[in-house]
Each structure stands twice: as structure tokens, then as C-alpha cells.
Amino acid sequence: MQYNFDEIVNRRGTTCVKWDKSMMDFGESTIPMWVADMDFPAPIEVQEAIKKRSEQSIFGYTYIKDEVYDVVVSSLKENHGWDIKKEWIVFLPGVVDGIATSLNVFTEKTDSVVIQPPVYPRFYSVANAMGRNLLLNNLKLTDEGYKMDLQNLQSTVETEKPKLMILCNPHNPIGRVWTKEELKALGEICVKNTVIIISDEIHSDIVYKGFKHIPVASICKEFEQNSITLMAPSKTFNVAGLGQAFAIIPNKDLRNTFTTGREGYSWGNIFGITSFEVCYKYGERYKEELLEYLEVNIKFVEKYLKEQLPNIKMHKPEGTYLLWLDMRKLGMNKTQLDDFIREKVKVRFNDGYSFGKVGEGFMRMNIGCPRTYIKEALDRLKNAVNNLKIK
């Protein structure tokens, strides 16, 4: 392998949210396995491109050249079988920026928006900050894993008349990669009821063997014209701090409304767009090796929990580097579980209730890190749980 994902890179003292904020909030000895960036260096080509650009030493205004649009078109065709046109692409500094823009231009205060908890907390915070009414179509937890509640979704949109639905695919935090059948059913409900789909597909390139990411807008013309798809290289290539993403908006009217609403706002920056092009042009080997490493990490956690911590269940992800851990059998309420993880385990996970009330009793674990971190975190968890039993 070209990349050594076992290498330990010290991120302390770099104003790193994942590490430095954990040290400040939880203490120096805490292992951070929360916020969704990885502890792996970006691809070598990205590092070299940024160094080369920095050597020019002038960082004035820049524009996005045609080749950058071309790499997006090629990547979507090669990786997802989706033929798009250059003019559909709108560059952004981040996916959440695209969600906020969509809420701002396509809805008004008190308009309703559908989300599917447990789901990424920024879906809540952005909508709430704008005074939008959130409709919660909770995912159903079955013996086979999480499913969309399509019956409730249909009933909700028919009675509450929402303007937008924010879809998460692959779904953070549960790791589902929605099937074509599921997306088709969702898309038909939204089209029939004139609900615009805002599809957060930031994790679309981190999908494991046996599963396939399908952009909802790629399924048919009707969905294409009713969707805004948001993507970025940030999760796959670990370049979130460089601030570069994009929207794909095939519908000309939606695109004009979206871009007009962004007048005066940034599309990104010199280093973001430099890394963006290189990620999609030269990052395939990095992505392949990363996926192999992450799959072994998942198997490692799965085996460890089964053998050492049978009361904690992992929902095996189909995509993302995030694990959804069911800790309800530990018998704690959300405050007790938070205190236990913070004070006894000394590992920082994302608390499940931040993803919605249905996430109480769960924790989200980031396994985008060297396996030694995972082993140490699980050993701490096992020792703390065993001490509970002793008491």
C-alpha cells in the first residue's frame, strides 16, 4: 500500500476541533473519536499541490477554471454513473452552507422542512436558527436495521405541506446507504407533493463492498428537476478545513434562485479549489486504500464488541466512517451515559441524543483513525463497563 494509515500524526496544538477542543472540554487524557474528520494525512498529491501554490506567495482573487468543472463531471460519471452538465454545478465553501442557502431561498419563516432522525445535528440547528418548522420523520429501527418510515413520510407531507426535505445519503450517523427502491419511493412522494429534495451526499464516496451509492437526482428526470445535491471531497480525502464543496442543481429555475440568494457570499478559496481539483483528479488510489483500512477497522470493532462487550451493539455501516453504538443495555439515561463516557471511559464520542431524541442511549464513534486509537478506546470502554458490574 502507498499510504500508511497506521501512522500516528500529532494534531495537538493545531487549533484542531477534534483534538484540541476535546482536550479543553474533556481533559488531556481523552481520546477524541467524535467530530467527522479523520486522523489521516490528506493524499500526497494534495499536500504537494498546496505547497506548490503557496510558494507563489501572492494570494489574490482567483476564479474556478474549466478543468475543475470537468473533474466533477468525470467523477460523478465514473463513480456514480450520473451524467451531469457543467452549468448545473455551483461551488460552495461547505455542504452546510448549501443547506442554509436552500432553507433561506426556498422557504420562509414558519415553513415546514422534513428531516429523518437520528440525523446530523446541523440539520436541526440551521433550520431552527432560521425559524423553520421541523417535521421529524423518524427512521424505524427494526431487527434488520434502520429503515425509512415511508408511510409516515407520505402522511406527513400530505397533511403538513412542507416546502423542503433534507435527505442524508449515506445517512449520518447510522451509516445506511439508501437503496434505489427506497430513494425511488421517497422521491415519488416528494415530487407528487411538490417538496424539494435537498440531498446531503457528502459521504457518497465512502461506501463499502456490497453497497452502491445512488444520487437521488440520478434516478429519473422528475427527481433530477426536483433536487439539489450537495457533495464535497472533505470526508473522503480529509480536507474539511480547506472549505470547498459544490451543489448540483439541474433545474434552471431552482439554480437561478439558489445562486441569486448567494449573491455576495463566498464560493471557496484558493487552497480549497486547488485541493478540490487534485482530490478528484488523482485521489482514486488514496480512496481505495482508505476504504480497505476502514473496513478492517469496522471488523475490528465488531469482533471486539461481540467478544468483550456483548451489551453494546454496533450498527454495521454500509457507508461513512461513523459507527452507531447502541448502549441502551447499560441501563443509563442520557445524562448518566454522558457522564460515564466522559469521566470513566475518557473517550469522546458524539452523544446520540444530539442526533435527535430517538438517539438517546446511543453514541457515535468515529473510526477514521489509526487502529491503535480504536484498540485503546475500546479497552477503556471495556474496563469501565466491567467496573460497573463489580459495583
Contacts in CASP RR format, 6 or more apart in sequence:
PFRMAT RR
TARGET T0000
AUTHOR 0000-0000-0000
METHOD contacts of the structure
MODEL  1
MQYNFDEIVNRRGTTCVKWDKSMMDFGESTIPMWVADMDFPAPIEVQEAI
KKRSEQSIFGYTYIKDEVYDVVVSSLKENHGWDIKKEWIVFLPGVVDGIA
TSLNVFTEKTDSVVIQPPVYPRFYSVANAMGRNLLLNNLKLTDEGYKMDL
QNLQSTVETEKPKLMILCNPHNPIGRVWTKEELKALGEICVKNTVIIISD
EIHSDIVYKGFKHIPVASICKEFEQNSITLMAPSKTFNVAGLGQAFAIIP
NKDLRNTFTTGREGYSWGNIFGITSFEVCYKYGERYKEELLEYLEVNIKF
VEKYLKEQLPNIKMHKPEGTYLLWLDMRKLGMNKTQLDDFIREKVKVRFN
DGYSFGKVGEGFMRMNIGCPRTYIKEALDRLKNAVNNLKIK
1 289 0 8 1.000
1 292 0 8 1.000
2 44 0 8 1.000
2 285 0 8 1.000
2 286 0 8 1.000
2 289 0 8 1.000
3 40 0 8 1.000
3 43 0 8 1.000
3 286 0 8 1.000
3 289 0 8 1.000
3 290 0 8 1.000
5 40 0 8 1.000
5 289 0 8 1.000
5 290 0 8 1.000
5 293 0 8 1.000
5 370 0 8 1.000
6 370 0 8 1.000
6 371 0 8 1.000
6 372 0 8 1.000
7 41 0 8 1.000
7 370 0 8 1.000
8 370 0 8 1.000
8 372 0 8 1.000
9 39 0 8 1.000
9 40 0 8 1.000
9 41 0 8 1.000
11 18 0 8 1.000
11 19 0 8 1.000
11 20 0 8 1.000
11 39 0 8 1.000
12 19 0 8 1.000
12 20 0 8 1.000
12 23 0 8 1.000
13 19 0 8 1.000
13 20 0 8 1.000
14 20 0 8 1.000
17 35 0 8 1.000
17 37 0 8 1.000
18 32 0 8 1.000
18 34 0 8 1.000
18 35 0 8 1.000
18 37 0 8 1.000
18 39 0 8 1.000
19 32 0 8 1.000
21 35 0 8 1.000
22 30 0 8 1.000
22 32 0 8 1.000
22 34 0 8 1.000
22 348 0 8 1.000
23 30 0 8 1.000
25 348 0 8 1.000
26 32 0 8 1.000
26 342 0 8 1.000
26 346 0 8 1.000
26 348 0 8 1.000
29 346 0 8 1.000
30 342 0 8 1.000
30 346 0 8 1.000
30 347 0 8 1.000
30 348 0 8 1.000
31 346 0 8 1.000
31 347 0 8 1.000
31 348 0 8 1.000
31 373 0 8 1.000
31 376 0 8 1.000
31 377 0 8 1.000
31 380 0 8 1.000
32 347 0 8 1.000
32 348 0 8 1.000
33 347 0 8 1.000
33 348 0 8 1.000
33 349 0 8 1.000
33 365 0 8 1.000
33 366 0 8 1.000
33 367 0 8 1.000
33 369 0 8 1.000
33 373 0 8 1.000
33 374 0 8 1.000
33 377 0 8 1.000
34 348 0 8 1.000
34 349 0 8 1.000
34 350 0 8 1.000
34 364 0 8 1.000
34 366 0 8 1.000
35 350 0 8 1.000
35 366 0 8 1.000
36 172 0 8 1.000
36 235 0 8 1.000
36 320 0 8 1.000
36 321 0 8 1.000
36 322 0 8 1.000
36 366 0 8 1.000
37 234 0 8 1.000
37 235 0 8 1.000
37 238 0 8 1.000
37 240 0 8 1.000
37 241 0 8 1.000
38 238 0 8 1.000
38 321 0 8 1.000
38 366 0 8 1.000
38 368 0 8 1.000
38 369 0 8 1.000
39 368 0 8 1.000
39 369 0 8 1.000
39 370 0 8 1.000
39 373 0 8 1.000
40 238 0 8 1.000
40 290 0 8 1.000
40 368 0 8 1.000
40 369 0 8 1.000
40 370 0 8 1.000
41 47 0 8 1.000
41 238 0 8 1.000
42 237 0 8 1.000
42 238 0 8 1.000
42 239 0 8 1.000
42 275 0 8 1.000
43 237 0 8 1.000
43 278 0 8 1.000
43 279 0 8 1.000
43 282 0 8 1.000
43 283 0 8 1.000
43 286 0 8 1.000
45 278 0 8 1.000
45 282 0 8 1.000
45 283 0 8 1.000
46 237 0 8 1.000
46 239 0 8 1.000
46 275 0 8 1.000
46 278 0 8 1.000
46 279 0 8 1.000
49 274 0 8 1.000
49 275 0 8 1.000
49 277 0 8 1.000
49 278 0 8 1.000
50 271 0 8 1.000
50 274 0 8 1.000
50 275 0 8 1.000
53 270 0 8 1.000
53 271 0 8 1.000
53 274 0 8 1.000
54 271 0 8 1.000
59 270 0 8 1.000
60 270 0 8 1.000
62 269 0 8 1.000
62 270 0 8 1.000
62 273 0 8 1.000
64 91 0 8 1.000
64 267 0 8 1.000
64 273 0 8 1.000
66 86 0 8 1.000
67 277 0 8 1.000
68 273 0 8 1.000
68 276 0 8 1.000
68 277 0 8 1.000
69 86 0 8 1.000
69 89 0 8 1.000
70 86 0 8 1.000
71 277 0 8 1.000
71 280 0 8 1.000
71 281 0 8 1.000
72 84 0 8 1.000
72 89 0 8 1.000
72 246 0 8 1.000
72 280 0 8 1.000
73 84 0 8 1.000
73 85 0 8 1.000
73 86 0 8 1.000
73 89 0 8 1.000
74 280 0 8 1.000
75 280 0 8 1.000
76 82 0 8 1.000
76 83 0 8 1.000
76 84 0 8 1.000
76 215 0 8 1.000
76 248 0 8 1.000
77 83 0 8 1.000
77 84 0 8 1.000
79 204 0 8 1.000
79 205 0 8 1.000
79 213 0 8 1.000
80 204 0 8 1.000
80 213 0 8 1.000
80 214 0 8 1.000
80 215 0 8 1.000
80 218 0 8 1.000
81 218 0 8 1.000
82 215 0 8 1.000
82 217 0 8 1.000
82 218 0 8 1.000
84 248 0 8 1.000
84 250 0 8 1.000
85 250 0 8 1.000
87 255 0 8 1.000
88 248 0 8 1.000
88 249 0 8 1.000
88 250 0 8 1.000
88 255 0 8 1.000
89 246 0 8 1.000
89 247 0 8 1.000
89 248 0 8 1.000
90 246 0 8 1.000
90 247 0 8 1.000
90 248 0 8 1.000
90 249 0 8 1.000
90 255 0 8 1.000
90 258 0 8 1.000
90 259 0 8 1.000
90 262 0 8 1.000
90 267 0 8 1.000
91 244 0 8 1.000
91 245 0 8 1.000
91 246 0 8 1.000
91 267 0 8 1.000
91 268 0 8 1.000
91 273 0 8 1.000
92 98 0 8 1.000
92 101 0 8 1.000
92 230 0 8 1.000
92 244 0 8 1.000
92 245 0 8 1.000
92 246 0 8 1.000
92 247 0 8 1.000
92 262 0 8 1.000
92 267 0 8 1.000
92 268 0 8 1.000
93 243 0 8 1.000
93 244 0 8 1.000
93 245 0 8 1.000
93 266 0 8 1.000
93 267 0 8 1.000
93 268 0 8 1.000
93 269 0 8 1.000
94 232 0 8 1.000
94 234 0 8 1.000
94 243 0 8 1.000
94 244 0 8 1.000
94 245 0 8 1.000
95 200 0 8 1.000
95 202 0 8 1.000
95 230 0 8 1.000
95 231 0 8 1.000
95 232 0 8 1.000
95 234 0 8 1.000
95 245 0 8 1.000
96 122 0 8 1.000
96 126 0 8 1.000
97 245 0 8 1.000
97 265 0 8 1.000
98 198 0 8 1.000
98 228 0 8 1.000
98 230 0 8 1.000
98 245 0 8 1.000
98 247 0 8 1.000
99 122 0 8 1.000
99 123 0 8 1.000
99 126 0 8 1.000
99 166 0 8 1.000
99 198 0 8 1.000
99 200 0 8 1.000
99 230 0 8 1.000
100 126 0 8 1.000
100 130 0 8 1.000
101 258 0 8 1.000
101 261 0 8 1.000
101 262 0 8 1.000
101 265 0 8 1.000
102 164 0 8 1.000
102 196 0 8 1.000
102 198 0 8 1.000
102 228 0 8 1.000
102 258 0 8 1.000
103 113 0 8 1.000
103 126 0 8 1.000
103 127 0 8 1.000
103 130 0 8 1.000
103 132 0 8 1.000
103 164 0 8 1.000
104 130 0 8 1.000
104 261 0 8 1.000
105 257 0 8 1.000
105 258 0 8 1.000
105 260 0 8 1.000
105 261 0 8 1.000
106 163 0 8 1.000
106 164 0 8 1.000
106 196 0 8 1.000
106 254 0 8 1.000
106 257 0 8 1.000
107 113 0 8 1.000
107 130 0 8 1.000
107 132 0 8 1.000
107 163 0 8 1.000
107 164 0 8 1.000
109 130 0 8 1.000
109 131 0 8 1.000
109 132 0 8 1.000
110 131 0 8 1.000
110 132 0 8 1.000
110 133 0 8 1.000
111 132 0 8 1.000
111 133 0 8 1.000
111 162 0 8 1.000
111 163 0 8 1.000
111 164 0 8 1.000
112 132 0 8 1.000
112 133 0 8 1.000
112 134 0 8 1.000
112 135 0 8 1.000
112 160 0 8 1.000
112 161 0 8 1.000
112 162 0 8 1.000
112 163 0 8 1.000
113 127 0 8 1.000
113 132 0 8 1.000
113 133 0 8 1.000
113 134 0 8 1.000
113 135 0 8 1.000
113 162 0 8 1.000
113 163 0 8 1.000
113 164 0 8 1.000
113 165 0 8 1.000
113 166 0 8 1.000
114 134 0 8 1.000
114 135 0 8 1.000
114 136 0 8 1.000
114 137 0 8 1.000
114 153 0 8 1.000
114 156 0 8 1.000
114 157 0 8 1.000
114 162 0 8 1.000
114 164 0 8 1.000
114 165 0 8 1.000
114 166 0 8 1.000
114 195 0 8 1.000
115 123 0 8 1.000
115 124 0 8 1.000
115 127 0 8 1.000
115 134 0 8 1.000
115 135 0 8 1.000
115 136 0 8 1.000
115 137 0 8 1.000
115 165 0 8 1.000
115 166 0 8 1.000
116 136 0 8 1.000
116 137 0 8 1.000
116 138 0 8 1.000
116 139 0 8 1.000
116 148 0 8 1.000
116 167 0 8 1.000
116 168 0 8 1.000
116 171 0 8 1.000
117 136 0 8 1.000
117 138 0 8 1.000
117 139 0 8 1.000
117 355 0 8 1.000
117 356 0 8 1.000
117 357 0 8 1.000
117 358 0 8 1.000
117 359 0 8 1.000
118 139 0 8 1.000
118 173 0 8 1.000
118 174 0 8 1.000
118 324 0 8 1.000
118 352 0 8 1.000
118 355 0 8 1.000
118 356 0 8 1.000
118 358 0 8 1.000
118 359 0 8 1.000
118 362 0 8 1.000
119 166 0 8 1.000
119 168 0 8 1.000
119 171 0 8 1.000
119 172 0 8 1.000
119 173 0 8 1.000
119 355 0 8 1.000
119 356 0 8 1.000
120 168 0 8 1.000
120 172 0 8 1.000
120 173 0 8 1.000
120 200 0 8 1.000
120 355 0 8 1.000
121 354 0 8 1.000
121 355 0 8 1.000
121 356 0 8 1.000
123 166 0 8 1.000
123 168 0 8 1.000
123 200 0 8 1.000
124 134 0 8 1.000
124 356 0 8 1.000
127 134 0 8 1.000
127 166 0 8 1.000
128 134 0 8 1.000
135 156 0 8 1.000
135 160 0 8 1.000
135 162 0 8 1.000
136 356 0 8 1.000
137 148 0 8 1.000
137 149 0 8 1.000
137 152 0 8 1.000
137 153 0 8 1.000
137 156 0 8 1.000
138 149 0 8 1.000
138 152 0 8 1.000
138 358 0 8 1.000
139 146 0 8 1.000
139 147 0 8 1.000
139 148 0 8 1.000
139 149 0 8 1.000
139 171 0 8 1.000
139 174 0 8 1.000
139 358 0 8 1.000
140 146 0 8 1.000
140 147 0 8 1.000
140 148 0 8 1.000
140 149 0 8 1.000
141 358 0 8 1.000
145 315 0 8 1.000
146 171 0 8 1.000
146 174 0 8 1.000
146 176 0 8 1.000
146 315 0 8 1.000
147 182 0 8 1.000
148 178 0 8 1.000
148 182 0 8 1.000
148 185 0 8 1.000
148 186 0 8 1.000
150 182 0 8 1.000
150 185 0 8 1.000
150 186 0 8 1.000
150 189 0 8 1.000
153 186 0 8 1.000
153 189 0 8 1.000
154 189 0 8 1.000
156 162 0 8 1.000
157 165 0 8 1.000
157 189 0 8 1.000
157 190 0 8 1.000
157 193 0 8 1.000
157 195 0 8 1.000
158 193 0 8 1.000
161 193 0 8 1.000
162 195 0 8 1.000
163 195 0 8 1.000
163 196 0 8 1.000
164 195 0 8 1.000
164 196 0 8 1.000
164 197 0 8 1.000
164 198 0 8 1.000
165 186 0 8 1.000
165 190 0 8 1.000
165 195 0 8 1.000
165 196 0 8 1.000
165 197 0 8 1.000
165 198 0 8 1.000
166 198 0 8 1.000
166 199 0 8 1.000
166 200 0 8 1.000
167 186 0 8 1.000
167 197 0 8 1.000
167 198 0 8 1.000
167 199 0 8 1.000
167 200 0 8 1.000
167 216 0 8 1.000
168 200 0 8 1.000
169 177 0 8 1.000
169 178 0 8 1.000
169 183 0 8 1.000
169 199 0 8 1.000
169 200 0 8 1.000
169 201 0 8 1.000
169 204 0 8 1.000
169 213 0 8 1.000
169 216 0 8 1.000
170 176 0 8 1.000
170 177 0 8 1.000
170 178 0 8 1.000
170 201 0 8 1.000
170 203 0 8 1.000
170 204 0 8 1.000
170 206 0 8 1.000
170 207 0 8 1.000
170 213 0 8 1.000
170 317 0 8 1.000
170 318 0 8 1.000
170 319 0 8 1.000
170 320 0 8 1.000
171 177 0 8 1.000
171 178 0 8 1.000
171 320 0 8 1.000
172 203 0 8 1.000
172 320 0 8 1.000
172 322 0 8 1.000
173 320 0 8 1.000
173 322 0 8 1.000
173 324 0 8 1.000
173 350 0 8 1.000
173 352 0 8 1.000
173 355 0 8 1.000
173 362 0 8 1.000
173 364 0 8 1.000
174 315 0 8 1.000
174 317 0 8 1.000
174 324 0 8 1.000
175 203 0 8 1.000
175 315 0 8 1.000
175 317 0 8 1.000
175 318 0 8 1.000
175 319 0 8 1.000
175 320 0 8 1.000
175 322 0 8 1.000
175 324 0 8 1.000
176 317 0 8 1.000
176 318 0 8 1.000
176 319 0 8 1.000
177 207 0 8 1.000
177 211 0 8 1.000
177 212 0 8 1.000
177 213 0 8 1.000
177 318 0 8 1.000
177 319 0 8 1.000
178 186 0 8 1.000
178 214 0 8 1.000
178 216 0 8 1.000
179 214 0 8 1.000
180 214 0 8 1.000
180 219 0 8 1.000
183 214 0 8 1.000
183 216 0 8 1.000
183 219 0 8 1.000
183 223 0 8 1.000
184 219 0 8 1.000
186 197 0 8 1.000
186 216 0 8 1.000
187 197 0 8 1.000
187 216 0 8 1.000
187 219 0 8 1.000
187 223 0 8 1.000
187 226 0 8 1.000
189 195 0 8 1.000
190 196 0 8 1.000
190 197 0 8 1.000
190 226 0 8 1.000
191 222 0 8 1.000
191 223 0 8 1.000
191 226 0 8 1.000
195 226 0 8 1.000
196 226 0 8 1.000
196 227 0 8 1.000
196 228 0 8 1.000
196 254 0 8 1.000
197 216 0 8 1.000
197 217 0 8 1.000
197 223 0 8 1.000
197 226 0 8 1.000
197 227 0 8 1.000
197 228 0 8 1.000
198 227 0 8 1.000
198 228 0 8 1.000
198 230 0 8 1.000
199 215 0 8 1.000
199 216 0 8 1.000
199 217 0 8 1.000
199 227 0 8 1.000
199 228 0 8 1.000
199 229 0 8 1.000
199 230 0 8 1.000
200 230 0 8 1.000
201 213 0 8 1.000
201 215 0 8 1.000
201 229 0 8 1.000
201 230 0 8 1.000
201 231 0 8 1.000
202 230 0 8 1.000
202 231 0 8 1.000
202 232 0 8 1.000
202 234 0 8 1.000
202 235 0 8 1.000
202 245 0 8 1.000
203 235 0 8 1.000
203 319 0 8 1.000
203 320 0 8 1.000
204 213 0 8 1.000
204 215 0 8 1.000
204 231 0 8 1.000
205 213 0 8 1.000
205 235 0 8 1.000
205 236 0 8 1.000
205 287 0 8 1.000
206 235 0 8 1.000
206 236 0 8 1.000
206 290 0 8 1.000
206 291 0 8 1.000
206 294 0 8 1.000
206 319 0 8 1.000
206 320 0 8 1.000
206 321 0 8 1.000
207 213 0 8 1.000
207 318 0 8 1.000
207 319 0 8 1.000
208 291 0 8 1.000
208 294 0 8 1.000
208 295 0 8 1.000
208 298 0 8 1.000
208 317 0 8 1.000
208 318 0 8 1.000
208 319 0 8 1.000
209 295 0 8 1.000
211 318 0 8 1.000
211 319 0 8 1.000
215 229 0 8 1.000
215 248 0 8 1.000
216 223 0 8 1.000
216 227 0 8 1.000
216 229 0 8 1.000
217 223 0 8 1.000
217 224 0 8 1.000
217 227 0 8 1.000
217 229 0 8 1.000
217 248 0 8 1.000
217 250 0 8 1.000
218 224 0 8 1.000
224 250 0 8 1.000
224 251 0 8 1.000
225 250 0 8 1.000
225 251 0 8 1.000
226 251 0 8 1.000
227 250 0 8 1.000
227 251 0 8 1.000
228 247 0 8 1.000
228 248 0 8 1.000
228 249 0 8 1.000
228 254 0 8 1.000
228 258 0 8 1.000
229 247 0 8 1.000
229 248 0 8 1.000
229 249 0 8 1.000
230 245 0 8 1.000
230 246 0 8 1.000
230 247 0 8 1.000
231 245 0 8 1.000
231 246 0 8 1.000
231 247 0 8 1.000
231 248 0 8 1.000
232 240 0 8 1.000
232 243 0 8 1.000
232 244 0 8 1.000
232 245 0 8 1.000
232 246 0 8 1.000
233 239 0 8 1.000
233 244 0 8 1.000
233 275 0 8 1.000
233 276 0 8 1.000
233 279 0 8 1.000
233 280 0 8 1.000
234 240 0 8 1.000
234 241 0 8 1.000
234 242 0 8 1.000
234 243 0 8 1.000
234 244 0 8 1.000
234 245 0 8 1.000
235 320 0 8 1.000
235 321 0 8 1.000
236 279 0 8 1.000
236 287 0 8 1.000
236 290 0 8 1.000
237 275 0 8 1.000
237 279 0 8 1.000
237 283 0 8 1.000
237 286 0 8 1.000
237 287 0 8 1.000
239 272 0 8 1.000
239 275 0 8 1.000
239 276 0 8 1.000
239 279 0 8 1.000
242 269 0 8 1.000
242 271 0 8 1.000
242 272 0 8 1.000
242 275 0 8 1.000
242 276 0 8 1.000
243 268 0 8 1.000
243 269 0 8 1.000
243 272 0 8 1.000
244 268 0 8 1.000
244 269 0 8 1.000
244 272 0 8 1.000
244 273 0 8 1.000
244 275 0 8 1.000
244 276 0 8 1.000
247 258 0 8 1.000
249 255 0 8 1.000
249 258 0 8 1.000
294 321 0 8 1.000
294 367 0 8 1.000
294 368 0 8 1.000
296 371 0 8 1.000
297 321 0 8 1.000
297 367 0 8 1.000
297 368 0 8 1.000
297 369 0 8 1.000
297 371 0 8 1.000
297 374 0 8 1.000
298 316 0 8 1.000
298 317 0 8 1.000
298 323 0 8 1.000
298 367 0 8 1.000
300 371 0 8 1.000
300 374 0 8 1.000
300 375 0 8 1.000
301 314 0 8 1.000
301 323 0 8 1.000
301 365 0 8 1.000
301 367 0 8 1.000
301 374 0 8 1.000
301 378 0 8 1.000
302 314 0 8 1.000
302 316 0 8 1.000
304 375 0 8 1.000
304 378 0 8 1.000
305 312 0 8 1.000
305 313 0 8 1.000
305 314 0 8 1.000
305 325 0 8 1.000
305 378 0 8 1.000
308 378 0 8 1.000
308 382 0 8 1.000
309 378 0 8 1.000
309 381 0 8 1.000
309 382 0 8 1.000
309 385 0 8 1.000
311 327 0 8 1.000
311 329 0 8 1.000
311 330 0 8 1.000
311 385 0 8 1.000
312 325 0 8 1.000
312 326 0 8 1.000
312 327 0 8 1.000
312 329 0 8 1.000
312 330 0 8 1.000
312 381 0 8 1.000
312 385 0 8 1.000
313 325 0 8 1.000
313 326 0 8 1.000
313 329 0 8 1.000
314 323 0 8 1.000
314 324 0 8 1.000
314 325 0 8 1.000
314 326 0 8 1.000
315 323 0 8 1.000
315 324 0 8 1.000
315 325 0 8 1.000
315 326 0 8 1.000
317 323 0 8 1.000
317 324 0 8 1.000
321 366 0 8 1.000
321 367 0 8 1.000
321 368 0 8 1.000
322 364 0 8 1.000
322 365 0 8 1.000
322 366 0 8 1.000
322 367 0 8 1.000
323 364 0 8 1.000
323 365 0 8 1.000
323 366 0 8 1.000
323 367 0 8 1.000
324 362 0 8 1.000
324 364 0 8 1.000
325 349 0 8 1.000
325 362 0 8 1.000
325 363 0 8 1.000
325 364 0 8 1.000
325 365 0 8 1.000
326 361 0 8 1.000
326 362 0 8 1.000
327 337 0 8 1.000
327 361 0 8 1.000
327 362 0 8 1.000
327 363 0 8 1.000
328 361 0 8 1.000
328 362 0 8 1.000
330 337 0 8 1.000
330 340 0 8 1.000
330 385 0 8 1.000
330 388 0 8 1.000
332 340 0 8 1.000
332 361 0 8 1.000
333 360 0 8 1.000
334 351 0 8 1.000
334 352 0 8 1.000
334 353 0 8 1.000
334 360 0 8 1.000
334 361 0 8 1.000
337 351 0 8 1.000
337 361 0 8 1.000
337 363 0 8 1.000
338 351 0 8 1.000
340 384 0 8 1.000
340 388 0 8 1.000
341 347 0 8 1.000
341 348 0 8 1.000
341 349 0 8 1.000
341 351 0 8 1.000
341 363 0 8 1.000
342 348 0 8 1.000
344 384 0 8 1.000
344 387 0 8 1.000
345 377 0 8 1.000
345 380 0 8 1.000
345 381 0 8 1.000
345 384 0 8 1.000
346 380 0 8 1.000
347 377 0 8 1.000
347 380 0 8 1.000
347 381 0 8 1.000
349 363 0 8 1.000
349 364 0 8 1.000
349 365 0 8 1.000
350 363 0 8 1.000
350 364 0 8 1.000
350 366 0 8 1.000
351 363 0 8 1.000
352 359 0 8 1.000
352 360 0 8 1.000
352 361 0 8 1.000
352 362 0 8 1.000
352 363 0 8 1.000
352 364 0 8 1.000
353 359 0 8 1.000
353 360 0 8 1.000
353 361 0 8 1.000
355 362 0 8 1.000
355 364 0 8 1.000
365 377 0 8 1.000
367 374 0 8 1.000
END
